[in-house]
Structure formats: C-alpha cells, structure tokens
C-alpha cells in the first residue's frame, strides 16, 4: 500500500507485487467536522502499517478556514479489499506545536495499535485499541533538544522499547542528532 496527498485529500493506493493497482481511495478527512466546510490541508506528517485486517494510516491535517487553525491527527483504517472505516480523530490542537505528528505506526500483539512521533519538540507515543476508538495510554519523552519517537518494538514480555531521535544545538550553533533507545522505566 502506498499513499500520497494533495493539499486536502489523502490518496491511498494498493499495488500488488507486479505493480498492478488493486484499488485506490481518496479520503477527505474534514468532510464530517464542523466549521471546516470540508476543507483541510495535510501537513505531510503520516505513517502507515499492515494490520491483521488490512491497513492503518495515521495522518495530521489542519483546517484551512478556521481561526485559530485547528490541527487534527486521524487514524484511517482499510480492510484488505480497500473498504474504509470512518476516520477517527485521535488528537486535536490549536497550533502545530500542540499537535501529534506521527512518524511510525505498528500493530501490537493482541491487535492494538502503537503510533509514535512528536508533539511540541517532545517524543510522543499513543497506544490505541485496534479500531482507534480508545486511547489506552499516552507517553511523552522529553530531552534538551527537539525529540521524536521514530520507531518502537514490542518485546516478548509485552513491554515496548522506544527509539527516539533528539536534535541538540551545541555551543557553536551547529546542531547534532542523537539517536537513543529508551531506558528502563520508559515502557508502557
């Protein structure tokens, strides 16, 4: 499955191993929300994964015609045939710094979903039930720089190991990137 977007519509395409298009869908994420008149801008922050029933996409948008701008992060689920469930709003903020920007999504043992990324310069993880309708927990990782949780791995014990990226400015004004894994105590 691949995805792209113009400024307001998420376009999802399933391609088989031979490169043949199996199905394609366009998703207008703001059509059902009040005050947006069906208009939105996708920020480009999105992640996709396979699930046992199909595919999951986490994507961030902002309203094009509200004041202040409203930012939303949606979970969009598709079955293997391309049938789409209604998008679930999993995060809302009134500025980009308050909004969850997804970088990674994975299916966990038991069918729950784990979405990771950043919010307000901090790494952020959200565990959802399989439909995305219930947030099971939120986790925030902060450092002295701008951080994002870029990946995660569920361990056999059921705990989660988070991998983060932090960017710090040194005394000369240059930035450096530090990749690290979560230490003990930073599990769900």
C-alpha positions as CSV (number, residue, x, y, z in Angstrom):
1,X,0.0,0.0,0.0
2,X,1.3,3.5,-0.8
3,X,-0.2,6.9,0.0
4,X,0.2,10.5,-1.1
5,X,-1.7,13.7,-0.7
6,X,-2.5,16.9,-2.4
7,X,-3.2,19.8,0.0
8,X,-6.6,18.4,1.1
9,X,-7.2,14.8,0.1
10,X,-5.3,11.7,1.2
11,X,-5.0,9.3,-1.7
12,X,-4.3,5.6,-0.8
13,X,-3.3,3.1,-3.5
14,X,-2.8,-0.7,-3.0
15,X,-0.4,-2.1,-5.6
16,X,0.5,-5.8,-5.8
17,X,4.0,-7.3,-6.2
18,X,3.7,-7.0,-10.0
19,X,2.9,-3.3,-9.8
20,X,-0.7,-3.6,-10.7
21,X,-3.1,-1.3,-9.0
22,X,-5.5,-3.3,-6.8
23,X,-7.6,-0.4,-5.5
24,X,-7.3,3.3,-4.8
25,X,-9.2,5.6,-2.4
26,X,-9.4,9.3,-1.8
27,X,-10.1,10.3,1.8
28,X,-11.4,13.8,2.7
29,X,-10.7,13.9,6.4
30,X,-12.5,17.1,7.2
31,X,-15.8,16.4,5.4
32,X,-17.6,15.5,8.7
33,X,-16.1,18.0,11.0
34,X,-17.9,21.3,11.9
35,X,-16.6,24.7,10.9
36,X,-14.3,23.4,8.2
37,X,-16.6,23.4,5.2
38,X,-14.8,20.2,4.1
39,X,-11.5,22.0,3.6
40,X,-8.2,21.0,5.1
41,X,-4.5,20.9,4.5
42,X,-2.5,17.7,5.1
43,X,0.8,18.6,6.9
44,X,2.7,15.7,5.4
45,X,3.1,14.0,8.7
46,X,1.8,10.5,8.3
47,X,2.7,6.8,8.9
48,X,1.3,3.5,7.5
49,X,1.3,-0.1,8.6
50,X,-0.3,-3.5,7.9
51,X,-2.8,-4.8,10.4
52,X,-4.3,-8.3,10.6
53,X,-7.4,-7.0,8.9
54,X,-5.8,-4.6,6.4
55,X,-4.0,-1.3,6.8
56,X,-3.7,1.6,9.2
57,X,-2.7,5.2,8.4
58,X,-2.0,8.0,10.9
59,X,-2.1,11.5,9.3
60,X,-2.1,15.1,10.6
61,X,-4.2,17.8,9.0
62,X,-5.0,21.4,9.7
63,X,-8.2,23.3,8.9
64,X,-7.9,25.8,6.1
65,X,-10.6,28.2,7.2
66,X,-11.0,28.4,10.9
67,X,-9.4,30.8,13.3
68,X,-7.3,29.8,15.1
69,X,-6.2,27.0,12.9
70,X,-7.2,23.6,14.2
71,X,-4.9,20.7,13.8
72,X,-6.1,17.1,13.9
73,X,-4.4,13.7,13.8
74,X,-6.6,11.0,12.3
75,X,-6.4,7.2,12.2
76,X,-7.8,5.8,9.0
77,X,-8.3,2.0,8.7
78,X,-8.8,0.0,5.5
79,X,-9.6,-3.7,5.1
80,X,-7.7,-5.8,2.5
81,X,-10.3,-5.0,-0.1
82,X,-10.0,-1.3,0.4
83,X,-13.2,-0.7,2.3
84,X,-12.6,2.3,4.7
85,X,-13.8,2.7,8.2
86,X,-14.8,6.2,9.3
87,X,-11.6,8.2,10.2
88,X,-11.1,8.5,14.0
89,X,-9.8,11.8,15.4
90,X,-7.0,10.7,17.8
91,X,-5.5,14.2,18.6
92,X,-6.5,17.8,18.4
93,X,-4.6,21.0,18.9
94,X,-5.0,24.7,18.1
95,X,-1.3,25.1,17.0
96,X,1.2,22.9,15.3
97,X,3.3,22.8,18.5
98,X,0.3,21.2,20.3
99,X,-0.4,18.6,17.7
100,X,0.7,15.0,17.4
101,X,2.9,14.5,14.3
102,X,3.0,10.7,13.5
103,X,6.3,9.1,12.3
104,X,5.6,5.4,12.9
105,X,2.7,3.1,13.4
106,X,2.7,-0.7,14.2
107,X,0.3,-3.4,15.2
108,X,0.9,-4.9,18.6
109,X,0.3,-8.4,20.0
110,X,-3.5,-8.5,20.6
111,X,-4.3,-6.2,17.7
112,X,-3.7,-2.8,19.5
113,X,-2.0,-0.1,17.5
114,X,1.0,2.0,18.6
115,X,1.5,5.3,16.9
116,X,4.7,7.3,17.7
117,X,6.1,10.7,16.6
118,X,6.4,14.1,18.2
119,X,4.5,17.0,19.8
120,X,5.9,20.3,20.9
121,X,9.6,19.2,20.5
122,X,8.9,16.1,22.6
123,X,8.8,12.5,21.5
124,X,5.2,11.1,21.8
125,X,3.6,7.6,21.7
126,X,0.0,6.7,21.8
127,X,-1.4,3.2,22.2
128,X,-4.9,2.7,20.8
129,X,-7.2,-0.2,20.6
130,X,-7.4,-1.9,17.2
131,X,-10.2,0.4,15.9
132,X,-8.5,3.6,17.2
133,X,-11.6,4.5,19.2
134,X,-10.0,4.2,22.6
135,X,-6.6,5.7,23.7
136,X,-5.1,3.1,26.0
137,X,-2.2,5.3,27.0
138,X,-0.1,8.3,26.0
139,X,3.7,8.6,26.6
140,X,5.8,11.7,26.3
141,X,9.7,11.7,26.0
142,X,11.5,15.0,26.6
143,X,15.2,15.9,26.2
144,X,17.2,19.1,25.9
145,X,16.5,19.2,22.2
146,X,13.8,18.6,19.7
147,X,12.8,14.9,20.0
148,X,10.7,12.4,18.2
149,X,10.0,8.7,18.8
150,X,10.8,7.4,15.4
151,X,10.2,3.7,16.0
152,X,9.2,1.1,18.6
153,X,9.5,-2.6,19.2
154,X,7.1,-4.7,21.3
155,X,9.2,-7.1,23.4
156,X,8.1,-10.7,24.2
157,X,7.3,-9.5,27.7
158,X,4.7,-7.2,26.3
159,X,6.7,-4.1,27.2
160,X,7.6,-1.6,24.4
161,X,11.1,-0.4,23.6
162,X,11.0,3.1,22.0
163,X,13.7,4.5,19.7
164,X,14.0,8.3,19.7
165,X,15.8,11.0,17.8
166,X,16.9,14.2,19.5
167,X,18.5,17.2,17.9
168,X,20.6,19.4,20.1
169,X,22.3,22.7,19.4
170,X,25.9,22.8,20.5
171,X,27.8,26.0,21.7
172,X,28.9,26.9,18.1
173,X,25.3,26.9,16.9
174,X,25.6,23.7,15.0
175,X,23.0,21.0,15.5
176,X,23.8,17.3,16.1
177,X,21.4,14.4,16.0
178,X,21.5,11.8,18.8
179,X,19.7,8.5,18.3
180,X,18.9,6.7,21.5
181,X,16.7,4.0,22.9
182,X,14.5,4.3,25.9
183,X,16.0,3.4,29.2
184,X,14.3,1.4,32.0
185,X,11.2,3.0,33.3
186,X,10.2,4.3,29.8
187,X,8.0,1.3,29.0
188,X,4.2,1.0,29.0
